[in-house]
Amino acid sequence: MSTTNSARPVRVVLADDSALMRKKLREIIESDPALQVVACARDGAAAVDAVREHDPDVVTLDINMPVMDGMTALQAIMHESPRPVLIISSLTQEGALATYECLELGAVDVLPKLGGTISADIERQSRDIIEKVKAAARARVRRPGARRPAPAPAPAPEVAVLPTERSAVKGARADRVVAIGVSTGGPKTLQEVVPQLPPDLPAAVVIVQHMPETFTASFARSLGRTSQMPVKEAEAGDVLLNGHVYVARGGKHLIFADRRPTGGVMARYVTQPADALHIPSVDVMMHSAVEAFGARVVGVLLTGMGCDGADGMVAIRRAGGETIAEDESTCVVYGMPAVAAARGGAAHVLPCHEVATKVVSLLRRNR
């Protein structure tokens, strides 16, 4: 595939079965001089042909298209010549499941059509569309099935943990939390981090992944199929337990209510700040984690565009907690972790396949 060059615009192939949507998307994308639509396709097969002919930097795909649907087209593109693919699709529940599968197949990000399949007011999303196309152009894309180096064996703990201690830790009300923030490229990255965490982890794991509300339940179920710990979409009133993973629901901010010493720390959802760039917000969750757990927080910031979570990581360090940012070498988009490191919020910078081992080491060291 081609590589982007600052001397020329980002070249885009867009695919949508609606002529109206193709027209509006093209107008939106080309309103930015840094972007150029080199071809439009009305179905998945035409999109695959356009990719072969034009070798674009980014492809945008709808899912529900005739001849060949978006998911099949994505598989063909990623098999023949992997490149950044952005899914722009409506968000019915059925569509949410299919769109999430596209993320697992290698799409770098998803943008919902807020008005449905044919959204006449798609112009309201112009800024998001332009930003996501530009972010996709910067993304690192690997051929499906390509694997990163295997993680190094976990170091022996400094203090042995006896089996009886492990059984007491597992399922107990958590007095420590691993607070993870992630955005673009997150679903596949989390599949390389969360399954490496052991089932007797002496902390709860909370994940904020920038994702629409209709996706997070499917995402949690998918992550749970490979995790050694139970994974669920966090519900208001959930008391955080050791050895459990909680995924923030899209559309609201996840925070924590401290009910100790008798009730543990409980998950809550709030709508403020309503003007946050991302809802749920990594920063909101991490600041709340500091309020509820103090120094007993391990903050982890993984791939994603923008700066959400950078201030939260700084707050965790200032409170005496530990922080890990993903290294540029494995980030799909080196945005959020880069800002955290620049602001002094990253005590440890590691490739994603070393993150879980470091989390376990930090929790055992600080018991």
C-alpha angles and dihedrals in degrees: 000000000000124000124231117252127196089224093065136039124264106267115226135192111198126195127194130141092223115086089205092054093047090052095047095043091050091051092049095047095045092048084082111069090213090066131065129185106218097179142004123211130195096203141020096261091054089048092055090049091048091052090052092049102041104028093215127197093228136019124202116202135189113208105219105062134137127252092018123013124226095257093055091045090051091053091050093048094047091047097048103035118351115221137148113295123189117199114217106183145137119268111233112146090254090048091049091059092049092046092051089052087055089058089053090050092056110277108146098215147351131229118189122220097234093201097050134256094328105031111187090187096052087128087081086070095049095113093049092047093051093045093048093048090051091047091049090053089059094047124114110230126196127195110260110266094028108128133208119231114292114261119260115255112273112261118249110265116255089231118036114243110218121218091246090055091050093053090051092050097048110090095000119134105277121247091177133048138199104214112200126189124187140155133165110034091011104130095060093039092052089051086062095047111035099049089057092060111098122243092240094056106154093224142051118256119221121188129196108191116176098242137133118266095253092056104053099075091051090045092052092050091050093049090048092058091067101029125100088216131060111268125199141160103260115251126202107266096028110143108220113245131194114257093024130112122216123194116203114239116242120248098039138056118257115222136162134245114204110223098165144165090037106015107034124218116319132203118240135178125220135177097216134126085043092179095059112132090230128035112223093037124207090206093054092049094046095048089050090049089056090051092050101036105022111196092355093090130107107197119203123187117189137178120326145114123262129022106285109141097021094103090042090055090051090051091051092052092047090052090054098259128130127255135198126189124192114250120244091243093074103026117114086208117012097211117103095037091046092055091046091053092046091052093049095253098122116081090172128028114196142158111260095253089062097047099087093050090051092049091053091046093051094048093049093045092052100044 
